[in-house]
Amino acid sequence: MTELETAMGMIINVFARYAGVEGSKQSLTKGELKVLMEKELPGFLQTKRDRDAVDKLLKDLDANGDAEVEFSEFIVFVAALTAACHNYFERTGSP
């Protein structure tokens, strides 16, 4: 598999690992999203304020208003976060 195919598979696997613990395997609840972010994106949740921001994030990601984040909503989040990181690295000259 190519690097991009591997990365796509890894994103799918991460979502699947956390989805369904509390509810449907097709979506993340607020609790599942918090755990995912704490374990997979610890650098983004360093303060209590950051953790409280997960509530706002869930609301923003939840395009259909069902209080859960489906894979298509999750992938929009991953893409936006990746783009923000790319912009940061371009500005700072980092990798």
N, C-alpha and C positions, 0 to 999 in steps of 0.2 A: 504494500500500500504506500501511497505517496504521503508526504508529511501533512498535507492538507486533509487527505482522507483520514489519516490517523487522528488529527486534531478534531475533526468532525465526530469521529467515533468516540473519542474521549468525552466530548461535550454531551453526547447522547448518554453515555454510561454514567457520567456524574449526575445528570438529571434523574436517571432511572434509579440510582442508588438512594436518593433522598425522597423521591416521590413515592407516595403510597404507604409511608410509615404510619401516617395518621388517617389517611383517607384514600382517595383514588390514586392509582398508579399512573394516571394520565396528567396529574397536576400536583403542584406544591402548595401546601397550606402555609399560612404565615409562620407557624412553628417550624415546618420543614425548610422553608426559605431561610429562616434565621440560622438554623443548624448548618445548612449548606454554606451560607456566607461565612459563618464562624470557622468552619473547617476548611473550606476551599479558597476563601478570600480573606484570610485573617488580617492582612495589611490594610484592608478597607474598613475594618470594624475595631479600631483600637480604643475608642472611648465609648462610654455609655451613650453619649449623644449620637455617635455613629450607629450604635445598635438600635437606638430609638428611631433612627432614620429608616430602618427596615419597614416600619409601619407605613411611612409615606411611600417608600419604594413599592411595596405591595400594591398600594392603591394606584400608583402611577402605572405599574406593569399590568394590572388586572383590566385589560381592555374590555372584557365582556361583563365585568361587574359581579362575578360569582365568588369573590373573596378568595380565589385561588389563582395560581399562576400556571397556566398550561404551557406545554413545550414551546409553542409558537411565541407566546409572550415572553418566556424565559430567554429564547434565542435573540429576541430584540434587545433584551437587557445585556446579554453577553456581547452582542455586536456593538452596542453603544459604549459599553465599558472598554472594549477593545479599541474602538476609535478614539476614545478619550485618552487612553494610555499611549496610543500612537502619536497623537497630537502633543502630549506631554514630552515624549521622547524626542520628537522633532524639535521642540523648543529648547530642550536642555542639551541636546546633542548626545543623549544616552542611546543604548541599543534600541 
